[in-house]
């Protein structure tokens, strides 16, 4: 006896697991590999069978069928619970980036609807409508890529839709990325001479001179202790960094912490020049005269070299504010003297500019690139090479200008 096949209201034969509901729509029931039941629905049989193909393919590939209601925010919350191995301030910064720029908008996107073009469009929106800098979007991408990679690992996605999503945006906005410029020799001399003079800014000379002539990062300098300096061998040991960050939450506020360098290259020994040694001894004498002593203890570290008048450690924000005032008053002084139109003034710059300036001076002096990499603590030699290429390019233009002036002067003499 032939088995009668189930049919829909239009007489079409239904496959196993297919069913027409009382309201005329269609349902497909299935079990995943774990035995869990799932149902998918569609208004027509044709649409249902298109969905069936996708679901069956997902099951064969190990993709979980319960991804339909899963959002990027759901994945982020799981990522927060599972992520390990990050320093507190780095993890806090990652979470801030996500909650600030992703959670309320793009974070609500369902995983099943997510495409590569959606991620690219999101990044374009951040750049074009929210006017975020490429470096900020790059930080957001770092978090988002890790969150979506979790979906791949958990078999919700076959691939990470954020792979290379930032590449085109970086190229498109290449001209918008601000280039870090080092101080010229003349600007550096003006800056140093202004601080050397006795006055209200003289107290800042030691710390900025050390930054300028060692290339140390601001967190490395502010975290420097007297025990890290060897005045006999004239060396400085860089083995940690001081960070100032929010611990998150409404009442935790901002606090200092000691971090180990992110890479092994960050731990290094820097030769101490006579100028740096003099600046450090000047700082010690200044604190002795003013009765200033370090009373800060951060994660067990104390005896910091550069402290404020209360004995607390310095941080990047304070130093950048001091630089802005120094630049302003130095330029006022230069302009008040009014010595022609071609006077040298200080451009706006930050703490990191001093590190970049140190690297540039090394390039101009012909220091070996490998030695530069070790002194600066770069883990990737390409970073050193990029600075070298920029510095030598500017230096060559300057030298060619001098040659052109010399050539023109010779022509005038011959005439």
C-alpha positions as CSV (number, residue, x, y, z in Angstrom):
1,X,0.0,0.0,0.0
2,X,1.4,3.4,-1.1
3,X,2.1,5.9,1.7
4,X,0.2,9.1,1.1
5,X,2.5,12.1,1.1
6,X,1.6,15.2,3.1
7,X,0.6,18.2,0.9
8,X,0.0,21.9,1.5
9,X,-3.3,23.7,0.7
10,X,-2.1,24.1,-2.9
11,X,-1.5,20.4,-3.3
12,X,2.3,20.6,-3.2
13,X,4.1,17.7,-1.5
14,X,5.8,18.7,1.7
15,X,9.2,17.3,2.7
16,X,9.8,15.6,6.0
17,X,10.0,18.2,8.8
18,X,8.0,20.7,6.7
19,X,4.6,21.7,7.8
20,X,1.9,24.2,6.8
21,X,0.4,26.0,9.8
22,X,-3.2,26.9,10.3
23,X,-2.6,30.5,9.3
24,X,-1.2,29.4,5.9
25,X,2.5,30.0,6.7
26,X,5.1,27.3,6.7
27,X,7.4,25.8,9.4
28,X,10.5,23.7,9.2
29,X,11.5,21.7,12.3
30,X,15.0,20.3,12.9
31,X,17.4,19.2,15.6
32,X,21.0,20.4,15.8
33,X,24.0,18.2,16.6
34,X,23.3,18.5,20.3
35,X,19.8,17.3,19.9
36,X,18.2,20.6,20.6
37,X,15.0,21.4,18.6
38,X,14.7,24.4,16.4
39,X,12.0,25.9,14.1
40,X,12.2,28.3,11.2
41,X,9.2,30.0,9.6
42,X,8.4,31.6,6.3
43,X,5.2,33.0,4.6
44,X,5.7,30.9,1.5
45,X,7.0,27.4,0.8
46,X,9.6,28.7,-1.6
47,X,11.0,31.1,1.0
48,X,11.0,28.3,3.6
49,X,13.0,26.0,1.4
50,X,15.6,28.8,0.8
51,X,16.0,29.2,4.5
52,X,16.2,25.4,4.9
53,X,19.2,25.3,2.6
54,X,21.0,27.9,4.7
55,X,20.2,26.2,8.0
56,X,21.2,22.8,6.7
57,X,24.5,24.2,5.4
58,X,25.1,25.9,8.8
59,X,24.5,22.5,10.6
60,X,26.9,20.7,8.2
61,X,29.5,23.4,8.8
62,X,28.9,23.3,12.6
63,X,27.4,26.8,12.7
64,X,24.9,27.1,15.5
65,X,21.3,27.7,14.4
66,X,20.5,29.7,17.5
67,X,22.4,32.7,16.1
68,X,19.2,34.4,14.8
69,X,18.7,36.5,17.9
70,X,22.3,36.9,18.9
71,X,23.6,40.4,18.6
72,X,27.1,41.9,18.6
73,X,26.4,43.2,22.1
74,X,25.7,39.6,23.3
75,X,29.1,38.6,21.9
76,X,30.8,41.6,23.6
77,X,29.4,40.6,27.0
78,X,30.7,37.1,26.6
79,X,34.1,38.5,25.4
80,X,34.3,40.7,28.6
81,X,33.7,37.6,30.7
82,X,36.3,35.5,28.9
83,X,39.1,37.9,28.0
84,X,42.3,37.5,30.0
85,X,45.9,38.5,29.8
86,X,45.3,42.3,29.4
87,X,46.6,45.0,31.7
88,X,43.9,46.7,33.7
89,X,44.2,50.1,31.9
90,X,44.3,48.4,28.5
91,X,41.2,46.4,29.2
92,X,39.4,49.4,30.7
93,X,40.3,51.4,27.5
94,X,38.9,48.6,25.3
95,X,35.6,48.5,27.2
96,X,35.4,52.3,27.1
97,X,35.8,52.3,23.3
98,X,33.1,49.7,22.8
99,X,30.5,51.2,25.2
100,X,31.2,54.7,23.9
101,X,31.1,54.1,20.1
102,X,29.6,50.6,19.4
103,X,27.1,49.5,22.0
104,X,24.2,51.9,21.5
105,X,24.2,51.6,17.7
106,X,26.1,49.0,15.7
107,X,26.2,46.7,18.8
108,X,22.5,45.9,18.3
109,X,23.1,44.4,14.9
110,X,22.2,40.7,14.8
111,X,25.0,38.3,13.9
112,X,22.8,36.6,11.2
113,X,22.5,39.9,9.3
114,X,26.1,41.0,9.6
115,X,28.2,41.4,6.4
116,X,31.6,42.7,5.6
117,X,30.1,45.8,4.0
118,X,28.2,46.6,7.3
119,X,31.4,46.8,9.2
120,X,33.0,49.0,6.6
121,X,30.0,51.3,6.6
122,X,30.1,51.5,10.4
123,X,33.7,52.7,10.3
124,X,32.9,55.2,7.5
125,X,30.1,56.6,9.7
126,X,32.5,57.0,12.6
127,X,34.9,58.9,10.4
128,X,32.5,61.0,8.3
129,X,29.6,61.7,10.7
130,X,31.2,61.4,14.2
131,X,34.5,62.9,13.0
132,X,36.6,60.4,14.8
133,X,40.3,60.2,14.0
134,X,41.6,57.1,12.2
135,X,43.7,56.2,15.2
136,X,40.6,56.2,17.4
137,X,38.7,54.0,14.9
138,X,41.7,51.7,14.8
139,X,41.3,51.3,18.6
140,X,37.6,50.5,18.2
141,X,38.5,48.0,15.4
142,X,40.9,46.2,17.8
143,X,38.0,45.5,20.2
144,X,35.4,44.7,17.6
145,X,37.6,42.3,15.7
146,X,38.3,40.4,18.9
147,X,34.5,40.3,19.7
148,X,33.6,39.0,16.3
149,X,36.5,36.5,16.3
150,X,34.8,34.9,19.3
151,X,31.7,34.3,17.1
152,X,33.9,32.4,14.7
153,X,35.5,30.4,17.4
154,X,32.0,29.5,18.8
155,X,30.7,28.5,15.3
156,X,28.2,31.3,15.0
157,X,30.1,32.7,11.9
158,X,32.2,31.1,9.2
159,X,34.5,34.1,9.0
160,X,35.2,37.4,10.7
161,X,33.4,40.1,8.8
162,X,35.8,42.8,10.3
163,X,38.9,41.2,8.6
164,X,40.6,44.0,6.7
165,X,37.6,46.3,7.2
166,X,39.8,49.2,8.2
167,X,42.3,48.8,5.4
168,X,40.4,50.8,2.8
169,X,39.4,53.5,5.2
170,X,43.0,54.0,6.2
171,X,44.0,54.4,2.6
172,X,41.1,56.8,1.9
173,X,42.0,59.0,4.8
174,X,45.7,58.7,4.5
175,X,46.1,62.4,3.9
176,X,44.0,63.2,7.0
177,X,46.4,61.3,9.4
178,X,48.4,64.0,11.1
179,X,52.1,63.4,10.7
180,X,54.2,63.7,13.9
181,X,56.9,66.2,13.3
182,X,60.1,66.4,15.4
183,X,61.4,69.8,16.6
184,X,64.0,71.3,14.3
185,X,67.5,71.9,15.8
186,X,66.6,75.6,16.1
187,X,63.3,74.9,17.8
188,X,65.0,72.4,20.2
189,X,67.7,74.9,21.1
190,X,65.0,77.6,21.7
191,X,63.0,75.2,23.9
192,X,66.0,74.2,26.0
193,X,67.4,77.7,26.4
194,X,64.0,79.0,27.5
195,X,63.8,76.4,30.3
196,X,67.4,76.8,31.4
197,X,66.8,80.4,32.3
198,X,65.9,81.0,35.9
199,X,62.2,81.6,36.3
200,X,58.9,79.9,36.9
201,X,59.5,77.3,34.1
202,X,63.0,76.4,35.2
203,X,61.7,73.6,37.4
204,X,60.5,71.8,34.3
205,X,63.9,71.7,32.7
206,X,65.2,68.4,34.2
207,X,62.2,66.2,33.2
208,X,61.9,67.6,29.7
209,X,65.6,67.5,29.1
210,X,65.7,63.8,30.1
211,X,62.8,63.1,27.8
212,X,64.4,65.0,25.0
213,X,67.9,63.4,25.3
214,X,66.9,59.8,26.1
215,X,63.8,59.2,23.9
216,X,62.0,57.6,26.8
217,X,58.2,57.4,26.7
218,X,56.4,59.7,29.1
219,X,55.2,56.8,31.3
220,X,58.8,55.5,31.5
221,X,60.1,58.9,32.6
222,X,57.4,59.6,35.2
223,X,57.9,56.1,36.6
224,X,61.7,56.4,36.7
225,X,63.2,55.8,40.2
226,X,66.5,56.8,41.6
227,X,67.5,53.1,41.9
228,X,67.0,52.8,38.1
229,X,69.8,55.3,37.5
230,X,73.5,54.3,37.8
231,X,75.6,57.3,38.0
232,X,78.8,55.2,38.0
233,X,78.2,53.4,34.8
234,X,76.1,56.3,33.4
235,X,73.2,54.2,32.4
236,X,69.4,54.2,32.9
237,X,67.4,51.0,33.4
238,X,64.0,51.1,31.8
239,X,62.0,48.2,33.3
240,X,58.4,49.5,34.0
241,X,56.0,52.3,33.1
242,X,53.7,54.5,35.2
243,X,50.1,54.7,33.9
244,X,47.2,56.9,34.9
245,X,43.8,55.6,34.0
246,X,40.2,55.1,35.0
247,X,39.4,51.8,36.8
248,X,35.8,52.0,35.5
249,X,32.6,52.4,37.4
250,X,31.0,55.4,39.0
251,X,33.1,55.6,42.2
252,X,36.5,54.0,41.3
253,X,37.8,57.2,39.7
254,X,41.3,57.7,38.3
255,X,44.4,56.1,39.7
256,X,48.0,55.3,39.0
257,X,49.4,51.8,38.3
258,X,52.7,50.3,37.4
259,X,52.8,48.2,34.2
260,X,55.6,46.1,32.8
261,X,56.5,47.1,29.2
262,X,54.2,45.6,26.5
263,X,57.0,43.8,24.8
264,X,60.4,42.5,25.8
265,X,62.1,45.3,23.7
266,X,60.6,47.8,26.2
267,X,63.0,46.5,28.9
268,X,66.3,48.1,28.0
269,X,69.3,50.0,29.3
270,X,69.9,53.5,27.9
271,X,73.4,55.2,27.9
272,X,73.2,58.4,30.0
273,X,74.8,61.4,28.3
274,X,76.5,64.1,30.4
275,X,73.6,66.5,29.8
276,X,71.1,63.9,31.1
277,X,73.2,63.3,34.1
278,X,73.5,67.0,34.9
279,X,69.7,67.3,34.6
280,X,69.1,64.5,37.0
281,X,71.5,65.9,39.5
282,X,69.9,69.3,39.1
283,X,66.5,67.7,39.9
284,X,67.9,66.1,43.0
285,X,69.4,69.4,44.2
286,X,66.2,71.3,43.5
287,X,64.1,68.9,45.6
288,X,66.7,69.0,48.4
289,X,66.6,72.8,48.5
290,X,62.8,72.9,48.5
291,X,62.4,70.1,51.0
292,X,60.5,67.9,48.5
293,X,60.4,64.1,49.1
294,X,58.7,61.4,47.2
295,X,55.8,60.1,49.3
296,X,54.0,58.1,46.6
297,X,53.8,54.4,46.6
298,X,52.3,52.8,43.4
299,X,51.9,49.0,43.3
300,X,54.9,48.7,45.7
301,X,57.1,51.1,43.7
302,X,58.4,54.3,45.4
303,X,61.4,56.7,45.4
304,X,60.3,58.2,42.1
305,X,62.6,60.8,40.6
306,X,60.1,63.3,39.2
307,X,57.5,64.3,41.7
308,X,55.3,67.4,42.2
309,X,55.6,69.8,45.2
310,X,53.5,67.5,47.3
311,X,55.7,64.5,46.6
312,X,53.2,62.8,44.3
313,X,54.1,61.3,40.9
314,X,53.7,63.3,37.7
315,X,51.5,62.2,34.8
316,X,51.1,62.9,31.2
317,X,48.2,65.4,31.5
318,X,50.1,67.7,33.9
319,X,53.2,67.6,31.6
320,X,51.2,68.4,28.5
321,X,49.5,71.4,30.3
322,X,53.0,72.6,31.3
323,X,54.2,72.3,27.7
324,X,51.3,74.4,26.4
325,X,52.1,77.2,28.9
326,X,55.8,77.0,28.1
327,X,55.2,77.2,24.4
328,X,52.9,80.1,24.8
329,X,55.2,82.2,27.0
330,X,58.3,81.3,25.1
331,X,56.8,82.5,21.8
332,X,55.5,85.7,23.5
333,X,59.1,86.4,24.6
334,X,60.5,85.8,21.1
335,X,57.9,87.9,19.4
336,X,58.2,90.7,21.9
337,X,61.8,91.1,21.0
338,X,60.8,91.6,17.4
339,X,64.0,90.6,15.6
340,X,62.7,90.5,12.0
341,X,60.1,88.3,10.3
342,X,62.2,85.1,10.3
343,X,62.3,84.4,14.0
344,X,62.1,80.9,15.3
345,X,59.1,80.1,17.4
346,X,57.9,76.9,19.0
347,X,55.1,74.9,17.3
348,X,52.4,73.2,19.3
349,X,53.8,69.8,20.5
350,X,53.3,67.2,23.1
351,X,55.4,64.9,25.3
352,X,55.7,62.3,22.5
353,X,57.2,65.0,20.2
354,X,60.3,65.0,22.5
355,X,60.7,61.3,21.9
356,X,60.3,61.7,18.2
357,X,62.8,64.6,18.3
358,X,65.4,62.4,20.0
359,X,65.0,59.8,17.3
360,X,65.3,62.3,14.6
361,X,68.5,63.7,16.1
362,X,69.9,60.2,16.2
363,X,69.1,59.8,12.5
364,X,70.8,63.0,11.6
365,X,73.9,62.0,13.6
366,X,74.0,58.7,11.6
367,X,73.4,56.4,14.5
368,X,73.1,52.7,13.5
369,X,69.4,51.7,13.0
370,X,69.7,48.6,15.2
371,X,71.2,50.8,18.0
372,X,68.3,53.2,17.5
373,X,65.8,50.4,17.8
374,X,67.3,49.1,21.1
375,X,67.6,52.6,22.6
376,X,64.0,53.5,21.7
377,X,62.6,50.1,22.7
378,X,60.9,49.4,19.4
379,X,59.8,45.8,19.1
380,X,59.3,46.2,15.3
381,X,62.3,47.6,13.4
382,X,59.8,48.9,10.8
383,X,58.7,51.6,13.4
384,X,62.4,52.7,13.6
385,X,62.7,52.6,9.8
386,X,59.6,54.8,9.4
387,X,61.2,57.4,11.7
388,X,64.5,57.1,9.9
389,X,63.0,57.5,6.5
390,X,61.1,60.6,7.5
391,X,64.0,62.2,9.3
392,X,66.6,61.5,6.6
393,X,64.1,62.8,3.9
394,X,63.7,66.1,5.8
395,X,67.4,66.3,6.4
396,X,68.2,65.7,2.7
397,X,65.9,68.5,1.7
398,X,67.6,70.8,4.2
399,X,71.1,69.9,3.0
400,X,70.0,70.4,-0.7
401,X,68.7,73.8,0.2
402,X,72.1,74.7,1.7
403,X,73.8,73.4,-1.5
404,X,71.5,75.5,-3.7
405,X,72.3,78.6,-1.6
406,X,76.0,77.8,-1.9
407,X,75.7,77.2,-5.7
408,X,73.8,80.5,-6.2
409,X,76.4,82.4,-4.2
410,X,79.2,81.0,-6.4
411,X,77.4,82.1,-9.5
412,X,77.1,85.6,-8.1
413,X,80.8,85.7,-7.4
414,X,81.7,84.6,-10.9
415,X,79.5,87.4,-12.3
